[in-house]
Amino acid sequence: MVRRKEKRKEERLSCNWSIWFAENLGETLYSGTVCDISSKAVSFTCHVDKNFPLKGKEVRTQFSVPRLGREDKDVTMVTRNGKICRYDTSNSNISKVAVRFYKPLPFHPNKLKTVNKIINERENRKVATL
């Protein structure tokens, strides 16, 4: 097994937040699930669509992130424009997409690990009690 040197300069936050994206305002709005995020990029999965914007296309993304130091349901909506730098359709139903933001986020998502962990634990407890 060949180990590759990690190229990322910033640790990413693994999460399962919802994300919405489109090529332009007023265009078809797609949805997906965030896999991981840094201040400079986001990767997510979505259903394959023949009209989906491909690698190199510009897209506008929108997603919510928890607000630190606030109630666990308090979130901030973030909108970022960027370019699709990876588009993988190796699975016939699901695409994995990576978008590099033109303007970095004003925070480092990996700092939200603790908040995300607490939210996931609470959601898992709710599911377990149903």
C-alpha positions in Angstrom: 0.0 0.0 0.0 1.4 3.4 -1.0 0.9 6.2 1.4 0.5 9.6 -0.1 1.7 12.8 1.6 -1.3 14.8 2.9 -1.5 17.9 0.7 -4.2 19.7 2.7 -3.0 22.7 4.6 -6.1 22.8 6.8 -7.8 20.0 8.6 -11.3 19.4 7.3 -14.5 18.8 9.3 -16.4 15.7 8.4 -20.1 16.2 8.7 -23.5 15.4 7.1 -25.1 18.8 6.7 -27.4 19.7 3.8 -26.1 21.8 0.9 -27.9 23.4 -2.0 -26.2 24.5 -5.1 -26.9 25.9 -8.6 -25.0 27.4 -11.5 -26.8 30.7 -11.2 -29.6 32.3 -9.3 -32.8 31.3 -10.9 -31.3 28.1 -12.3 -32.2 24.5 -11.2 -31.4 24.1 -7.5 -29.7 20.8 -6.6 -29.3 19.4 -3.1 -26.8 17.2 -1.5 -25.1 16.1 1.7 -21.7 17.6 2.8 -19.0 15.0 3.4 -16.3 17.4 4.6 -15.6 21.1 4.6 -12.6 23.5 5.1 -12.6 27.2 4.9 -11.5 27.0 1.3 -13.6 24.1 -0.1 -16.4 21.7 0.4 -17.1 18.2 -0.8 -20.5 16.6 -1.0 -22.6 13.8 -2.5 -25.7 14.3 -4.5 -27.9 12.3 -6.9 -26.6 12.0 -10.5 -28.4 14.3 -12.9 -27.5 14.6 -16.6 -28.0 18.4 -16.4 -25.7 18.8 -13.4 -22.9 21.4 -13.8 -19.6 19.6 -14.5 -16.0 20.1 -13.5 -14.7 23.6 -14.1 -18.2 25.1 -13.9 -18.9 27.9 -11.4 -21.6 27.2 -8.8 -23.2 29.0 -5.9 -23.4 26.9 -2.7 -25.5 27.4 0.3 -25.4 25.5 3.6 -25.9 26.0 7.4 -23.3 25.7 10.1 -23.9 25.6 13.9 -23.0 28.8 15.7 -20.5 28.3 18.5 -21.5 29.2 22.0 -25.2 29.2 21.2 -28.0 26.7 21.4 -27.4 23.6 19.4 -30.2 24.4 16.9 -28.9 27.9 16.2 -27.3 28.0 12.8 -25.9 30.5 10.3 -26.7 30.2 6.6 -23.5 30.5 4.5 -23.4 31.2 0.8 -20.3 30.9 -1.3 -19.5 31.0 -5.0 -16.8 28.6 -6.3 -15.7 26.3 -9.0 -16.2 22.6 -9.3 -12.8 21.1 -9.0 -13.8 17.4 -8.8 -16.9 15.5 -10.1 -16.9 11.8 -9.6 -19.7 9.6 -10.9 -18.2 6.2 -10.3 -21.4 5.2 -8.6 -24.3 5.3 -11.1 -26.7 6.9 -8.7 -24.5 9.2 -6.5 -22.0 11.8 -7.5 -19.2 13.1 -5.3 -18.5 16.8 -5.9 -15.8 19.1 -4.7 -16.1 22.9 -4.9 -13.3 25.3 -4.2 -14.6 28.6 -2.9 -13.5 31.9 -4.5 -13.6 33.6 -1.1 -12.7 31.5 2.0 -15.1 31.2 4.9 -14.4 33.6 7.8 -13.8 30.7 10.1 -12.2 27.2 10.2 -14.9 24.5 10.2 -12.6 22.0 11.9 -13.0 24.2 15.0 -16.7 23.1 15.0 -15.9 19.4 15.6 -17.0 19.6 19.2 -20.3 21.3 18.3 -20.9 18.8 15.5 -20.2 15.9 17.8 -22.6 17.1 20.5 -25.4 17.6 17.9 -24.8 14.1 16.4 -24.9 12.5 19.9 -28.2 14.3 20.7 -29.7 13.2 17.4 -28.6 9.7 17.9 -30.1 9.7 21.4 -33.4 10.9 20.0 -33.4 8.1 17.4 -32.5 5.5 20.0 -35.5 6.5 22.2 -38.1 6.3 19.4 
